[in-house]
């Protein structure tokens, strides 16, 4: 079982419109809502890849009820901590001209007691997991070392971890020595000020991350690990919905921590899942055809230079 | 007690943004949600005008729960019929440049059994009311004569009624002889094909309406009644949020059915409530200062011509 922890669970509400015109009244053609937040999308992809999953996170209010109900309806097992605040929604206005306009709610504040309760669930459920994924932003009111503390709890029990967040939560989080971090190139540049993703990945490893896998959008992935460094690229460009691509990469990397497959195989799997996510209409889904093609066709090449190793040797 | 019946109750969700840019990601500065639908706004204004109210309507799902909770929090008494579908939301994106972009969900379908249950509540609660207001659109699945049947039930018990809807629901509704109908000029022109609001108002009376009060936006009201015809105008233009202006007019007209005040006084009250609603930031609120000023300052003048009377003489 792989556990995904999403501190900031959301209800993703998608409206279909003919066209969005500011300052006008629109009649939505359809409305669709489902549980969201990065960790939920990671869990959806993990299940498609054949793993058992457990969704862990914080929910509250009527929106929290709707999140819980959708996880049940989707058959995604969960252990959720009830909070006093109202869970956040994201609103997507998708129009026939291909535009997607997003409105993100700030999300509820989380009390210390509620965060401590989440820590207990992470310790208990994470302790009997094959890997634990921490994904998404921290909610308002949670200290920047929120993920770091959770990672430390799980890491102390020898369970491998993946961290996918940004900003201060990432900077503080890597200090707890997660096995894999997966920033995208912009998040990485913003955090490290590094001139390129490879240098940025090295900075994250110096700060404590075992391996750093940087997503480069349609150009694929860059991985810097104890075992070497690689560039992985899809065989062809896929047009579609990029929203869930990063979550699909995280799912594949978490799976790799469980299978202990060689890094080139993990990266091929990650590129395939990412391309298949872009080709699927909704975040968390995979397009089977793209997935199977890219698993065979994605290119992975080793990068020269042994200077990547930071010598601790403890990370997988 | 004045009962307001809102078949299509809603949860009004308002996001504050810096600026809405299609195809971009936005972080909402704030989110506010409250029970909505025309009848709820009418009830809010009625309460401000000093009347006891009862909100009657259909709610369902988690959104229905949120509507119910907000009515409770607002201290608005209600008798709601639970339906199998999920209540609709309206989403308003309000930006600092003064733009308001609205997205309306289509709303849940309503089963015959659920509509019949609403009819029972309307009969029971409406029968002991001083007046009943029917406001807003009919939900999907309800026949065009939905309001007509409800009005007939209440009218049979001698309780006066106000109807504020549009299209086929209005055309069929007037046949049940509501005491007052309040279309706006566009709804009226669309329905009757009449060249002007006065002619359109006469058509509605010919179809069965006791009195027709046409809202002309910032220009005020036109009333055609058994007792004569009037134009009522605010003393000055008010800038602000016009969303709840029509609901404020309906509230004042319903109050007039209870007090039996002379029509010019009712219209002055309606113009004052409308201006005060425009000056208030949220639909259902009234700006006290504007309200009191316009009650004294609004101009009402009788229109020549006795041809308005359609001779049945039974309506107030």
HADDOCK unambig.tbl for C-alpha pairs under 7 A between the chains (distance, minus, plus):
assign (segid A and resid 20 and name CA) (segid B and resid 22 and name CA) 6.78 0.50 0.50
assign (segid A and resid 22 and name CA) (segid B and resid 20 and name CA) 6.77 0.50 0.50
assign (segid A and resid 22 and name CA) (segid B and resid 101 and name CA) 5.30 0.50 0.50
assign (segid A and resid 23 and name CA) (segid B and resid 99 and name CA) 4.91 0.50 0.50
assign (segid A and resid 23 and name CA) (segid B and resid 100 and name CA) 4.71 0.50 0.50
assign (segid A and resid 23 and name CA) (segid B and resid 101 and name CA) 4.29 0.50 0.50
assign (segid A and resid 24 and name CA) (segid B and resid 100 and name CA) 6.98 0.50 0.50
assign (segid A and resid 24 and name CA) (segid B and resid 101 and name CA) 5.06 0.50 0.50
assign (segid A and resid 24 and name CA) (segid B and resid 102 and name CA) 6.23 0.50 0.50
assign (segid A and resid 25 and name CA) (segid B and resid 101 and name CA) 6.00 0.50 0.50
assign (segid A and resid 25 and name CA) (segid B and resid 102 and name CA) 4.54 0.50 0.50
assign (segid A and resid 25 and name CA) (segid B and resid 103 and name CA) 6.12 0.50 0.50
assign (segid A and resid 26 and name CA) (segid B and resid 102 and name CA) 5.77 0.50 0.50
assign (segid A and resid 26 and name CA) (segid B and resid 103 and name CA) 4.73 0.50 0.50
assign (segid A and resid 26 and name CA) (segid B and resid 104 and name CA) 6.10 0.50 0.50
assign (segid A and resid 27 and name CA) (segid B and resid 103 and name CA) 5.78 0.50 0.50
assign (segid A and resid 27 and name CA) (segid B and resid 104 and name CA) 4.88 0.50 0.50
assign (segid A and resid 27 and name CA) (segid B and resid 105 and name CA) 6.35 0.50 0.50
assign (segid A and resid 27 and name CA) (segid B and resid 106 and name CA) 6.94 0.50 0.50
assign (segid A and resid 28 and name CA) (segid B and resid 103 and name CA) 6.16 0.50 0.50
assign (segid A and resid 28 and name CA) (segid B and resid 104 and name CA) 5.73 0.50 0.50
assign (segid A and resid 28 and name CA) (segid B and resid 105 and name CA) 5.27 0.50 0.50
assign (segid A and resid 28 and name CA) (segid B and resid 106 and name CA) 6.47 0.50 0.50
assign (segid A and resid 31 and name CA) (segid B and resid 105 and name CA) 6.87 0.50 0.50
assign (segid A and resid 62 and name CA) (segid B and resid 62 and name CA) 5.79 0.50 0.50
assign (segid A and resid 62 and name CA) (segid B and resid 66 and name CA) 6.64 0.50 0.50
assign (segid A and resid 66 and name CA) (segid B and resid 62 and name CA) 6.65 0.50 0.50
assign (segid A and resid 99 and name CA) (segid B and resid 23 and name CA) 4.91 0.50 0.50
assign (segid A and resid 100 and name CA) (segid B and resid 23 and name CA) 4.71 0.50 0.50
assign (segid A and resid 100 and name CA) (segid B and resid 24 and name CA) 6.99 0.50 0.50
assign (segid A and resid 101 and name CA) (segid B and resid 22 and name CA) 5.31 0.50 0.50
assign (segid A and resid 101 and name CA) (segid B and resid 23 and name CA) 4.30 0.50 0.50
assign (segid A and resid 101 and name CA) (segid B and resid 24 and name CA) 5.06 0.50 0.50
assign (segid A and resid 101 and name CA) (segid B and resid 25 and name CA) 6.01 0.50 0.50
assign (segid A and resid 102 and name CA) (segid B and resid 24 and name CA) 6.24 0.50 0.50
assign (segid A and resid 102 and name CA) (segid B and resid 25 and name CA) 4.56 0.50 0.50
assign (segid A and resid 102 and name CA) (segid B and resid 26 and name CA) 5.79 0.50 0.50
assign (segid A and resid 103 and name CA) (segid B and resid 25 and name CA) 6.12 0.50 0.50
assign (segid A and resid 103 and name CA) (segid B and resid 26 and name CA) 4.73 0.50 0.50
assign (segid A and resid 103 and name CA) (segid B and resid 27 and name CA) 5.78 0.50 0.50
assign (segid A and resid 103 and name CA) (segid B and resid 28 and name CA) 6.16 0.50 0.50
assign (segid A and resid 104 and name CA) (segid B and resid 26 and name CA) 6.09 0.50 0.50
assign (segid A and resid 104 and name CA) (segid B and resid 27 and name CA) 4.89 0.50 0.50
assign (segid A and resid 104 and name CA) (segid B and resid 28 and name CA) 5.74 0.50 0.50
assign (segid A and resid 105 and name CA) (segid B and resid 27 and name CA) 6.35 0.50 0.50
assign (segid A and resid 105 and name CA) (segid B and resid 28 and name CA) 5.27 0.50 0.50
assign (segid A and resid 105 and name CA) (segid B and resid 31 and name CA) 6.88 0.50 0.50
assign (segid A and resid 106 and name CA) (segid B and resid 27 and name CA) 6.93 0.50 0.50
assign (segid A and resid 106 and name CA) (segid B and resid 28 and name CA) 6.46 0.50 0.50
